Amino acid sequence: MIYIDTDVAVRQPLDDLWEMNLHGHTVAAVRDPVVPWAGAPLGLPWSELGVPPDSPCFNSGVLVIETERWRSERIAERALDLLVRQVAPPR
């Protein structure tokens, strides 16, 4: 699957993305130019999230997703759980 944010202008065919070999990875994305890794200035609260500070961060505007693996690894559910834990006040 190719995910594209609504603010992205597609100016050429997406054939290369559609045919991309993900080499066993679940998602392909471009490294975020502002926050290239979790511990970068303006980065994530990496220690609270339990990830190494050198973990790469990506821009989610365009993603190539291996849907079967996405589902089997429960990526959506895990992402929502992480969001709830970071945003929701503790009970």
N, C-alpha and C positions, 0 to 999 in steps of 0.2 A: 504494500500500500504506500502511496505517496501522500503525506499530509502537508498542506500548504496553508499558512495563516491567510486570513482575508485581506491583509494589508500588503501582501506580496504580489508584485506584478510579474506574471509569467510572460517572457518575451521570446522564448524559443521552445521547440518541442522538448518534451520531458522523457524522450526515449532513453537517454543515457541513465537517468535516474531509475526508470522502470526496469532496465536490464542490469542494474548494478548488482554485483556479487557482494553480499555482506560478509562473506568469509566466516560464517558461523555466528556473527554478531546479531543482536536483536534489532538494533536501530543504527542508522547512519545519519550523522548530523555534522554541522560545521561548528568548530570551536568558537565560543563566544569571544568577540574581540575586546569587550569591556571587562569581562570576568572570565579569563581563560582557564582558571583553576579555582578550586574551592577556597583556598587560603589567600587569594588575591585581594588587594584593596577592593572594597565594595563586594567582596565575595560572600559565600554562604557561611552560616554558623556551623562550620565543619565539625568542630569538636562536639557540639550538641547533636549533630546528625550522625556522629560516629563514622565519619569518612575521613580519609587522610587529606591533609591540606593540599597535596599535589594532585588530587583527583580532578580530571578535566571537566570543565563545564561547557555546555553546548548551547547554541542558539536554537530554539525550538520552532522557528518560523518555517523551516522546510525539513521534513523528516522522511526517510525511507524506512519503512517498518516491515519486518518479517512477521506477518500477523499470526501464524501458527505458534511461533516461539513466544511472541508477545502475550498471547493467551495462556500458553502452558506455563510461563513464568509469572503470570498474574501481575504484569507490570502496572496496569491501570489501577488495580486494587491496592497494590503496594504504594503507588504514588499518592493516591487519595488518603491512605492511612498516614503517610508521612506528612501530608499537608494538614490533616486534622490534628496530628500530634504537635505540629509547630505553630498552628494558628489558634486552635481552640484552647481556652483556659483550662488548667488542670481542675479536676473535680475532686 
